[in-house]
Amino acid sequence: MNTLSYKTVSVNKENANKQWFVIDAEGQILGRLASEIAKILRGKNKPSFTPHSDCGDNVIVINAEKIALTGNKMETKYYIRHTGFPGGQRTRTVKEQLVKKPEAVVEHAVKGMLPKTKLGAELFRNLYVYVGADHKHEAQQPKELKFNTTK
């Protein structure tokens, strides 16, 4: 019998071979950076990508306050939330959000590009965003990833 037997290997949490990456957000465009981070979190950059499991890597983003946006989005893009009370809708521009809580801008962009399921919530836990150049994950020995910059 002359047949080839190929078996599809399905990666799960135990054999995913997760790595740690650190990304400097200084001068990066928000949407382009967020899409690359979402690909790494999901594991789509690996040949062993399995859609139904967490096979992506852990990502650390530093300098979140130095993110760039194209056009006039600093003043025209709004983040909307609701307090839960009648008339409790609150809006905040990106510029105001960068002053109050800069890491939330990157987290919001990446979360919107992940699946809206339990798997997406699990993948989002592998993202760590920090203001400034310091982070607390030196023990994991993260590798530095570079993307195109605006400068």
C-alpha positions in Angstrom: 0.0 0.0 0.0 1.6 3.2 -1.1 -0.3 6.0 0.7 0.9 9.0 2.6 -0.5 9.6 6.0 -0.6 13.2 7.1 -2.1 14.1 10.4 -3.3 17.5 11.3 -1.7 18.6 14.5 -4.1 20.7 16.7 -2.2 22.9 19.1 -3.6 23.3 22.6 -2.6 25.3 25.7 -0.1 22.7 26.8 2.0 22.4 23.6 1.5 26.0 22.2 5.2 27.0 22.7 4.3 30.5 23.9 6.9 33.3 23.8 7.1 36.8 25.2 7.6 39.9 23.0 8.0 43.5 23.9 6.9 46.3 21.5 7.8 50.0 21.8 4.7 52.0 20.8 6.6 55.3 20.5 5.8 56.9 17.1 3.6 53.9 16.0 0.2 54.5 14.4 -2.5 53.1 16.7 -4.6 50.9 14.3 -1.6 49.4 12.4 0.1 48.6 15.7 -3.1 47.1 17.2 -3.7 44.8 14.2 -0.1 43.4 14.4 -0.5 42.9 18.2 -3.8 41.1 17.6 -2.2 38.8 15.1 0.6 37.9 17.6 -1.9 37.4 20.5 -4.1 35.2 18.3 -1.1 33.1 17.0 -1.8 33.8 13.3 1.9 34.5 12.7 2.7 30.8 13.5 2.5 27.9 11.1 0.8 25.9 13.8 -2.2 28.3 14.1 -5.3 26.6 15.6 -8.4 28.8 15.5 -10.1 27.3 18.5 -7.3 27.5 21.0 -4.9 29.9 22.7 -1.8 29.3 20.7 -0.6 33.0 20.5 2.2 34.7 22.3 2.4 37.2 25.2 2.9 40.8 24.2 4.2 43.7 26.3 3.6 47.2 25.0 5.7 50.0 26.4 5.5 53.8 25.9 1.7 53.7 25.3 1.4 57.4 25.9 3.5 58.1 22.8 1.2 56.5 20.3 0.4 58.3 17.1 -2.9 58.8 15.2 -3.3 59.9 11.6 -5.4 62.8 10.5 -7.5 64.8 13.0 -8.4 61.8 15.2 -7.0 63.3 18.4 -9.9 65.7 18.5 -12.6 64.0 16.5 -12.4 60.3 17.8 -14.5 59.7 20.9 -14.6 56.9 23.4 -18.2 56.5 24.7 -19.2 54.9 28.0 -22.3 54.8 30.1 -22.6 55.1 33.9 -25.8 53.0 34.0 -28.0 55.9 35.2 -30.5 57.8 33.0 -28.6 60.4 31.0 -25.3 58.9 32.1 -23.6 58.7 28.7 -20.1 60.1 28.9 -17.7 60.8 26.0 -14.0 61.5 26.0 -11.7 62.4 23.1 -8.5 60.5 22.4 -6.4 63.4 23.6 -8.3 63.4 27.0 -7.9 59.7 27.3 -4.2 59.8 26.7 -3.9 62.3 29.6 -6.2 60.3 32.0 -5.4 56.7 31.1 -3.0 56.2 28.1 -2.8 52.4 28.3 -6.6 52.2 27.7 -6.3 53.6 24.2 -4.0 50.7 23.1 -6.0 48.1 25.0 -9.3 49.3 23.5 -7.9 49.1 19.9 -6.5 45.6 20.4 -9.6 44.3 22.1 -11.7 45.4 19.2 -9.6 43.3 16.9 -9.9 40.1 18.9 -12.8 37.6 18.8 -15.8 38.6 20.8 -15.9 35.2 22.6 -14.5 33.5 25.7 -11.4 32.7 23.6 -11.0 36.5 22.8 -11.2 37.3 26.5 -8.6 34.7 27.3 -6.3 36.0 24.5 -6.7 39.6 25.9 -5.2 38.5 29.2 -1.9 37.9 27.3 -1.6 41.6 26.6 0.3 43.9 29.0 0.4 47.6 28.3 2.6 50.1 30.3 3.1 53.8 30.3 6.8 54.6 30.1 9.7 52.4 29.1 9.7 50.2 32.2 7.8 46.9 32.6 7.9 44.2 35.3 8.4 41.2 32.9 12.2 41.1 32.6 12.2 37.6 34.1 10.4 36.2 31.0 13.3 37.6 28.8 11.0 39.1 26.1 12.3 39.5 22.6 11.9 43.0 21.0 9.7 43.3 18.0 10.0 46.3 15.6 7.4 47.5 13.1 7.3 50.4 10.7 7.5 53.8 12.4 6.2 57.2 11.4 9.5 58.9 11.9 
